[in-house]
Amino acid sequence: MGLITPPVGLNVYIIHGITRVPMGTIFKGVVPFIIADILEIILLIAIPEITLFLPGLMDG
């Protein structure tokens, strides 16, 4: 998430440097991924069992 959001947004700056597409256009394209990341974090905080499911299977 840190590589696609300002102020760091390293991946966005690299895409801009390679393609010369305006930064605003690139950030508009990144918005769905930021929303998905935020929803994922909310889901993992709300239901921590999702995170602990596989390690729980390894308990034996």
PDB file of N, CA, C and O in Angstrom, chain B, residues numbered from 101:
ATOM      1  N   MET B 101       0.832  -1.181   0.000  1.00  0.00           N
ATOM      2  CA  MET B 101       0.000   0.000   0.000  1.00  0.00           C
ATOM      3  C   MET B 101       0.879   1.248   0.000  1.00  0.00           C
ATOM      4  O   MET B 101       0.528   2.251  -0.622  1.00  0.00           O
ATOM      5  N   GLY B 102       2.002   1.196   0.683  1.00  0.00           N
ATOM      6  CA  GLY B 102       2.888   2.346   0.761  1.00  0.00           C
ATOM      7  C   GLY B 102       3.544   2.696  -0.569  1.00  0.00           C
ATOM      8  O   GLY B 102       3.961   3.836  -0.777  1.00  0.00           O
ATOM      9  N   LEU B 103       3.637   1.720  -1.471  1.00  0.00           N
ATOM     10  CA  LEU B 103       4.278   1.992  -2.754  1.00  0.00           C
ATOM     11  C   LEU B 103       3.334   2.614  -3.778  1.00  0.00           C
ATOM     12  O   LEU B 103       3.771   3.021  -4.854  1.00  0.00           O
ATOM     13  N   ILE B 104       2.042   2.692  -3.452  1.00  0.00           N
ATOM     14  CA  ILE B 104       1.108   3.292  -4.407  1.00  0.00           C
ATOM     15  C   ILE B 104       0.403   4.526  -3.866  1.00  0.00           C
ATOM     16  O   ILE B 104      -0.384   5.147  -4.580  1.00  0.00           O
ATOM     17  N   THR B 105       0.674   4.895  -2.606  1.00  0.00           N
ATOM     18  CA  THR B 105       0.015   6.061  -2.033  1.00  0.00           C
ATOM     19  C   THR B 105       1.010   7.197  -1.810  1.00  0.00           C
ATOM     20  O   THR B 105       2.181   6.951  -1.523  1.00  0.00           O
ATOM     21  N   PRO B 106       0.551   8.427  -1.942  1.00  0.00           N
ATOM     22  CA  PRO B 106       1.430   9.554  -1.665  1.00  0.00           C
ATOM     23  C   PRO B 106       1.775   9.586  -0.176  1.00  0.00           C
ATOM     24  O   PRO B 106       0.991   9.036   0.597  1.00  0.00           O
ATOM     25  N   PRO B 107       2.825  10.152   0.278  1.00  0.00           N
ATOM     26  CA  PRO B 107       3.832  10.894  -0.455  1.00  0.00           C
ATOM     27  C   PRO B 107       4.909  10.020  -1.079  1.00  0.00           C
ATOM     28  O   PRO B 107       5.634  10.489  -1.956  1.00  0.00           O
ATOM     29  N   VAL B 108       5.040   8.756  -0.654  1.00  0.00           N
ATOM     30  CA  VAL B 108       6.101   7.925  -1.219  1.00  0.00           C
ATOM     31  C   VAL B 108       5.724   7.508  -2.627  1.00  0.00           C
ATOM     32  O   VAL B 108       6.345   7.971  -3.583  1.00  0.00           O
ATOM     33  N   GLY B 109       4.732   6.654  -2.788  1.00  0.00           N
ATOM     34  CA  GLY B 109       4.192   6.283  -4.091  1.00  0.00           C
ATOM     35  C   GLY B 109       5.238   5.933  -5.137  1.00  0.00           C
ATOM     36  O   GLY B 109       5.114   6.320  -6.298  1.00  0.00           O
ATOM     37  N   LEU B 110       6.264   5.205  -4.730  1.00  0.00           N
ATOM     38  CA  LEU B 110       7.385   4.923  -5.623  1.00  0.00           C
ATOM     39  C   LEU B 110       6.938   4.277  -6.935  1.00  0.00           C
ATOM     40  O   LEU B 110       7.406   4.673  -8.003  1.00  0.00           O
ATOM     41  N   ASN B 111       6.053   3.304  -6.873  1.00  0.00           N
ATOM     42  CA  ASN B 111       5.587   2.648  -8.102  1.00  0.00           C
ATOM     43  C   ASN B 111       4.893   3.625  -9.034  1.00  0.00           C
ATOM     44  O   ASN B 111       5.033   3.527 -10.253  1.00  0.00           O
ATOM     45  N   VAL B 112       4.150   4.561  -8.475  1.00  0.00           N
ATOM     46  CA  VAL B 112       3.441   5.542  -9.298  1.00  0.00           C
ATOM     47  C   VAL B 112       4.446   6.452 -10.011  1.00  0.00           C
ATOM     48  O   VAL B 112       4.279   6.772 -11.187  1.00  0.00           O
ATOM     49  N   TYR B 113       5.476   6.859  -9.293  1.00  0.00           N
ATOM     50  CA  TYR B 113       6.487   7.718  -9.900  1.00  0.00           C
ATOM     51  C   TYR B 113       7.269   6.982 -10.988  1.00  0.00           C
ATOM     52  O   TYR B 113       7.632   7.579 -12.001  1.00  0.00           O
ATOM     53  N   ILE B 114       7.526   5.704 -10.786  1.00  0.00           N
ATOM     54  CA  ILE B 114       8.218   4.914 -11.809  1.00  0.00           C
ATOM     55  C   ILE B 114       7.351   4.788 -13.052  1.00  0.00           C
ATOM     56  O   ILE B 114       7.850   4.939 -14.167  1.00  0.00           O
ATOM     57  N   ILE B 115       6.057   4.512 -12.880  1.00  0.00           N
ATOM     58  CA  ILE B 115       5.150   4.420 -14.026  1.00  0.00           C
ATOM     59  C   ILE B 115       5.111   5.747 -14.772  1.00  0.00           C
ATOM     60  O   ILE B 115       5.125   5.777 -16.003  1.00  0.00           O
ATOM     61  N   HIS B 116       5.063   6.834 -14.029  1.00  0.00           N
ATOM     62  CA  HIS B 116       5.055   8.162 -14.652  1.00  0.00           C
ATOM     63  C   HIS B 116       6.346   8.402 -15.436  1.00  0.00           C
ATOM     64  O   HIS B 116       6.311   8.939 -16.543  1.00  0.00           O
ATOM     65  N   GLY B 117       7.464   8.012 -14.871  1.00  0.00           N
ATOM     66  CA  GLY B 117       8.742   8.220 -15.536  1.00  0.00           C
ATOM     67  C   GLY B 117       8.885   7.409 -16.811  1.00  0.00           C
ATOM     68  O   GLY B 117       9.491   7.868 -17.779  1.00  0.00           O
ATOM     69  N   ILE B 118       8.331   6.210 -16.814  1.00  0.00           N
ATOM     70  CA  ILE B 118       8.452   5.346 -17.997  1.00  0.00           C
ATOM     71  C   ILE B 118       7.460   5.745 -19.081  1.00  0.00           C
ATOM     72  O   ILE B 118       7.823   5.814 -20.255  1.00  0.00           O
ATOM     73  N   THR B 119       6.216   6.009 -18.701  1.00  0.00           N
ATOM     74  CA  THR B 119       5.157   6.214 -19.698  1.00  0.00           C
ATOM     75  C   THR B 119       4.842   7.673 -19.983  1.00  0.00           C
ATOM     76  O   THR B 119       4.238   7.981 -21.010  1.00  0.00           O
ATOM     77  N   ARG B 120       5.241   8.579 -19.093  1.00  0.00           N
ATOM     78  CA  ARG B 120       4.918  10.011 -19.205  1.00  0.00           C
ATOM     79  C   ARG B 120       3.412  10.284 -19.166  1.00  0.00           C
ATOM     80  O   ARG B 120       2.946  11.312 -19.657  1.00  0.00           O
ATOM     81  N   VAL B 121       2.661   9.353 -18.579  1.00  0.00           N
ATOM     82  CA  VAL B 121       1.234   9.564 -18.338  1.00  0.00           C
ATOM     83  C   VAL B 121       1.117  10.535 -17.167  1.00  0.00           C
ATOM     84  O   VAL B 121       1.892  10.431 -16.216  1.00  0.00           O
ATOM     85  N   PRO B 122       0.169  11.479 -17.206  1.00  0.00           N
ATOM     86  CA  PRO B 122       0.041  12.437 -16.093  1.00  0.00           C
ATOM     87  C   PRO B 122      -0.186  11.736 -14.756  1.00  0.00           C
ATOM     88  O   PRO B 122      -0.869  10.715 -14.685  1.00  0.00           O
ATOM     89  N   MET B 123       0.398  12.300 -13.699  1.00  0.00           N
ATOM     90  CA  MET B 123       0.302  11.706 -12.368  1.00  0.00           C
ATOM     91  C   MET B 123      -1.150  11.548 -11.911  1.00  0.00           C
ATOM     92  O   MET B 123      -1.498  10.548 -11.283  1.00  0.00           O
ATOM     93  N   GLY B 124      -1.988  12.525 -12.221  1.00  0.00           N
ATOM     94  CA  GLY B 124      -3.395  12.443 -11.826  1.00  0.00           C
ATOM     95  C   GLY B 124      -4.082  11.225 -12.420  1.00  0.00           C
ATOM     96  O   GLY B 124      -4.883  10.572 -11.751  1.00  0.00           O
ATOM     97  N   THR B 125      -3.777  10.919 -13.663  1.00  0.00           N
ATOM     98  CA  THR B 125      -4.364   9.752 -14.330  1.00  0.00           C
ATOM     99  C   THR B 125      -3.899   8.465 -13.662  1.00  0.00           C
ATOM    100  O   THR B 125      -4.687   7.539 -13.472  1.00  0.00           O
ATOM    101  N   ILE B 126      -2.632   8.407 -13.310  1.00  0.00           N
ATOM    102  CA  ILE B 126      -2.102   7.208 -12.658  1.00  0.00           C
ATOM    103  C   ILE B 126      -2.732   7.027 -11.291  1.00  0.00           C
ATOM    104  O   ILE B 126      -3.126   5.917 -10.934  1.00  0.00           O
ATOM    105  N   PHE B 127      -2.833   8.111 -10.515  1.00  0.00           N
ATOM    106  CA  PHE B 127      -3.438   8.000  -9.187  1.00  0.00           C
ATOM    107  C   PHE B 127      -4.916   7.627  -9.276  1.00  0.00           C
ATOM    108  O   PHE B 127      -5.421   6.924  -8.401  1.00  0.00           O
ATOM    109  N   LYS B 128      -5.617   8.080 -10.309  1.00  0.00           N
ATOM    110  CA  LYS B 128      -7.018   7.668 -10.493  1.00  0.00           C
ATOM    111  C   LYS B 128      -7.099   6.172 -10.751  1.00  0.00           C
ATOM    112  O   LYS B 128      -8.038   5.514 -10.302  1.00  0.00           O
ATOM    113  N   GLY B 129      -6.131   5.634 -11.466  1.00  0.00           N
ATOM    114  CA  GLY B 129      -6.113   4.197 -11.735  1.00  0.00           C
ATOM    115  C   GLY B 129      -5.746   3.366 -10.522  1.00  0.00           C
ATOM    116  O   GLY B 129      -6.074   2.182 -10.457  1.00  0.00           O
ATOM    117  N   VAL B 130      -5.073   3.971  -9.569  1.00  0.00           N
ATOM    118  CA  VAL B 130      -4.622   3.267  -8.369  1.00  0.00           C
ATOM    119  C   VAL B 130      -5.696   3.238  -7.282  1.00  0.00           C
ATOM    120  O   VAL B 130      -5.638   2.409  -6.374  1.00  0.00           O
ATOM    121  N   VAL B 131      -6.659   4.126  -7.370  1.00  0.00           N
ATOM    122  CA  VAL B 131      -7.691   4.251  -6.327  1.00  0.00           C
ATOM    123  C   VAL B 131      -8.399   2.927  -6.015  1.00  0.00           C
ATOM    124  O   VAL B 131      -8.576   2.627  -4.834  1.00  0.00           O
ATOM    125  N   PRO B 132      -8.815   2.115  -6.996  1.00  0.00           N
ATOM    126  CA  PRO B 132      -9.465   0.847  -6.639  1.00  0.00           C
ATOM    127  C   PRO B 132      -8.566  -0.076  -5.803  1.00  0.00           C
ATOM    128  O   PRO B 132      -9.059  -0.799  -4.937  1.00  0.00           O
ATOM    129  N   PHE B 133      -7.273  -0.054  -6.055  1.00  0.00           N
ATOM    130  CA  PHE B 133      -6.357  -0.885  -5.285  1.00  0.00           C
ATOM    131  C   PHE B 133      -6.210  -0.372  -3.856  1.00  0.00           C
ATOM    132  O   PHE B 133      -6.096  -1.160  -2.918  1.00  0.00           O
ATOM    133  N   ILE B 134      -6.213   0.937  -3.693  1.00  0.00           N
ATOM    134  CA  ILE B 134      -6.144   1.519  -2.350  1.00  0.00           C
ATOM    135  C   ILE B 134      -7.406   1.167  -1.570  1.00  0.00           C
ATOM    136  O   ILE B 134      -7.332   0.810  -0.394  1.00  0.00           O
ATOM    137  N   ILE B 135      -8.549   1.265  -2.214  1.00  0.00           N
ATOM    138  CA  ILE B 135      -9.818   0.907  -1.562  1.00  0.00           C
ATOM    139  C   ILE B 135      -9.812  -0.567  -1.163  1.00  0.00           C
ATOM    140  O   ILE B 135     -10.232  -0.914  -0.059  1.00  0.00           O
ATOM    141  N   ALA B 136      -9.338  -1.431  -2.056  1.00  0.00           N
ATOM    142  CA  ALA B 136      -9.267  -2.864  -1.744  1.00  0.00           C
ATOM    143  C   ALA B 136      -8.331  -3.128  -0.569  1.00  0.00           C
ATOM    144  O   ALA B 136      -8.638  -3.962   0.283  1.00  0.00           O
ATOM    145  N   ASP B 137      -7.203  -2.436  -0.508  1.00  0.00           N
ATOM    146  CA  ASP B 137      -6.272  -2.600   0.605  1.00  0.00           C
ATOM    147  C   ASP B 137      -6.895  -2.151   1.920  1.00  0.00           C
ATOM    148  O   ASP B 137      -6.732  -2.817   2.943  1.00  0.00           O
ATOM    149  N   ILE B 138      -7.597  -1.042   1.901  1.00  0.00           N
ATOM    150  CA  ILE B 138      -8.246  -0.544   3.119  1.00  0.00           C
ATOM    151  C   ILE B 138      -9.318  -1.526   3.594  1.00  0.00           C
ATOM    152  O   ILE B 138      -9.418  -1.809   4.788  1.00  0.00           O
ATOM    153  N   LEU B 139     -10.111  -2.040   2.668  1.00  0.00           N
ATOM    154  CA  LEU B 139     -11.143  -3.020   3.039  1.00  0.00           C
ATOM    155  C   LEU B 139     -10.522  -4.296   3.600  1.00  0.00           C
ATOM    156  O   LEU B 139     -11.049  -4.892   4.540  1.00  0.00           O
ATOM    157  N   GLU B 140      -9.402  -4.707   3.018  1.00  0.00           N
ATOM    158  CA  GLU B 140      -8.711  -5.896   3.511  1.00  0.00           C
ATOM    159  C   GLU B 140      -8.219  -5.684   4.937  1.00  0.00           C
ATOM    160  O   GLU B 140      -8.363  -6.573   5.776  1.00  0.00           O
ATOM    161  N   ILE B 141      -7.652  -4.543   5.219  1.00  0.00           N
ATOM    162  CA  ILE B 141      -7.159  -4.254   6.571  1.00  0.00           C
ATOM    163  C   ILE B 141      -8.315  -4.211   7.560  1.00  0.00           C
ATOM    164  O   ILE B 141      -8.210  -4.747   8.663  1.00  0.00           O
ATOM    165  N   ILE B 142      -9.420  -3.575   7.171  1.00  0.00           N
ATOM    166  CA  ILE B 142     -10.602  -3.520   8.044  1.00  0.00           C
ATOM    167  C   ILE B 142     -11.117  -4.926   8.331  1.00  0.00           C
ATOM    168  O   ILE B 142     -11.454  -5.245   9.471  1.00  0.00           O
ATOM    169  N   LEU B 143     -11.179  -5.770   7.298  1.00  0.00           N
ATOM    170  CA  LEU B 143     -11.658  -7.141   7.467  1.00  0.00           C
ATOM    171  C   LEU B 143     -10.749  -7.939   8.396  1.00  0.00           C
ATOM    172  O   LEU B 143     -11.230  -8.692   9.243  1.00  0.00           O
ATOM    173  N   LEU B 144      -9.440  -7.777   8.239  1.00  0.00           N
ATOM    174  CA  LEU B 144      -8.503  -8.506   9.094  1.00  0.00           C
ATOM    175  C   LEU B 144      -8.557  -8.026  10.538  1.00  0.00           C
ATOM    176  O   LEU B 144      -8.348  -8.817  11.458  1.00  0.00           O
ATOM    177  N   ILE B 145      -8.831  -6.754  10.747  1.00  0.00           N
ATOM    178  CA  ILE B 145      -8.957  -6.235  12.114  1.00  0.00           C
ATOM    179  C   ILE B 145     -10.268  -6.700  12.739  1.00  0.00           C
ATOM    180  O   ILE B 145     -10.318  -7.044  13.920  1.00  0.00           O
ATOM    181  N   ALA B 146     -11.330  -6.706  11.932  1.00  0.00           N
ATOM    182  CA  ALA B 146     -12.649  -7.088  12.447  1.00  0.00           C
ATOM    183  C   ALA B 146     -12.749  -8.585  12.719  1.00  0.00           C
ATOM    184  O   ALA B 146     -13.418  -9.003  13.664  1.00  0.00           O
ATOM    185  N   ILE B 147     -12.087  -9.393  11.891  1.00  0.00           N
ATOM    186  CA  ILE B 147     -12.172 -10.856  12.028  1.00  0.00           C
ATOM    187  C   ILE B 147     -10.742 -11.418  12.045  1.00  0.00           C
ATOM    188  O   ILE B 147     -10.274 -11.926  11.026  1.00  0.00           O
ATOM    189  N   PRO B 148     -10.054 -11.336  13.170  1.00  0.00           N
ATOM    190  CA  PRO B 148      -8.655 -11.781  13.218  1.00  0.00           C
ATOM    191  C   PRO B 148      -8.485 -13.283  12.993  1.00  0.00           C
ATOM    192  O   PRO B 148      -7.380 -13.737  12.695  1.00  0.00           O
ATOM    193  N   GLU B 149      -9.560 -14.060  13.130  1.00  0.00           N
ATOM    194  CA  GLU B 149      -9.470 -15.495  12.898  1.00  0.00           C
ATOM    195  C   GLU B 149      -9.047 -15.811  11.462  1.00  0.00           C
ATOM    196  O   GLU B 149      -8.465 -16.864  11.204  1.00  0.00           O
ATOM    197  N   ILE B 150      -9.336 -14.908  10.535  1.00  0.00           N
ATOM    198  CA  ILE B 150      -8.925 -15.101   9.150  1.00  0.00           C
ATOM    199  C   ILE B 150      -7.399 -15.179   9.077  1.00  0.00           C
ATOM    200  O   ILE B 150      -6.845 -16.018   8.365  1.00  0.00           O
ATOM    201  N   THR B 151      -6.739 -14.313   9.806  1.00  0.00           N
ATOM    202  CA  THR B 151      -5.287 -14.270   9.803  1.00  0.00           C
ATOM    203  C   THR B 151      -4.701 -15.485  10.511  1.00  0.00           C
ATOM    204  O   THR B 151      -3.646 -15.984  10.119  1.00  0.00           O
ATOM    205  N   LEU B 152      -5.366 -15.955  11.531  1.00  0.00           N
ATOM    206  CA  LEU B 152      -4.833 -17.024  12.364  1.00  0.00           C
ATOM    207  C   LEU B 152      -5.264 -18.407  11.923  1.00  0.00           C
ATOM    208  O   LEU B 152      -4.898 -19.386  12.573  1.00  0.00           O
ATOM    209  N   PHE B 153      -6.022 -18.531  10.854  1.00  0.00           N
ATOM    210  CA  PHE B 153      -6.565 -19.830  10.432  1.00  0.00           C
ATOM    211  C   PHE B 153      -5.460 -20.805  10.051  1.00  0.00           C
ATOM    212  O   PHE B 153      -5.382 -21.887  10.633  1.00  0.00           O
ATOM    213  N   LEU B 154      -4.604 -20.461   9.095  1.00  0.00           N
ATOM    214  CA  LEU B 154      -3.556 -21.384   8.665  1.00  0.00           C
ATOM    215  C   LEU B 154      -2.539 -21.688   9.759  1.00  0.00           C
ATOM    216  O   LEU B 154      -2.190 -22.855   9.938  1.00  0.00           O
ATOM    217  N   PRO B 155      -2.046 -20.697  10.498  1.00  0.00           N
ATOM    218  CA  PRO B 155      -1.134 -21.059  11.588  1.00  0.00           C
ATOM    219  C   PRO B 155      -1.804 -21.988  12.626  1.00  0.00           C
ATOM    220  O   PRO B 155      -1.138 -22.828  13.230  1.00  0.00           O
ATOM    221  N   GLY B 156      -3.093 -21.830  12.820  1.00  0.00           N
ATOM    222  CA  GLY B 156      -3.821 -22.691  13.734  1.00  0.00           C
ATOM    223  C   GLY B 156      -3.852 -24.136  13.264  1.00  0.00           C
ATOM    224  O   GLY B 156      -3.864 -25.055  14.083  1.00  0.00           O
ATOM    225  N   LEU B 157      -3.865 -24.343  11.954  1.00  0.00           N
ATOM    226  CA  LEU B 157      -3.837 -25.708  11.410  1.00  0.00           C
ATOM    227  C   LEU B 157      -2.487 -26.370  11.637  1.00  0.00           C
ATOM    228  O   LEU B 157      -2.408 -27.597  11.697  1.00  0.00           O
ATOM    229  N   MET B 158      -1.434 -25.589  11.763  1.00  0.00           N
ATOM    230  CA  MET B 158      -0.096 -26.145  11.935  1.00  0.00           C
ATOM    231  C   MET B 158       0.189 -26.544  13.375  1.00  0.00           C
ATOM    232  O   MET B 158       1.219 -27.155  13.664  1.00  0.00           O
ATOM    233  N   ASP B 159      -0.720 -26.200  14.276  1.00  0.00           N
ATOM    234  CA  ASP B 159      -0.536 -26.519  15.695  1.00  0.00           C
ATOM    235  C   ASP B 159      -0.441 -28.033  15.940  1.00  0.00           C
ATOM    236  O   ASP B 159       0.260 -28.490  16.843  1.00  0.00           O
ATOM    237  N   GLY B 160      -1.152 -28.781  15.124  1.00  0.00           N
ATOM    238  CA  GLY B 160      -1.051 -30.231  15.197  1.00  0.00           C
ATOM    239  C   GLY B 160      -1.860 -30.788  16.271  1.00  0.00           C
ATOM    240  O   GLY B 160      -1.881 -32.004  16.462  1.00  0.00           O
TER     241      GLY B 160
END
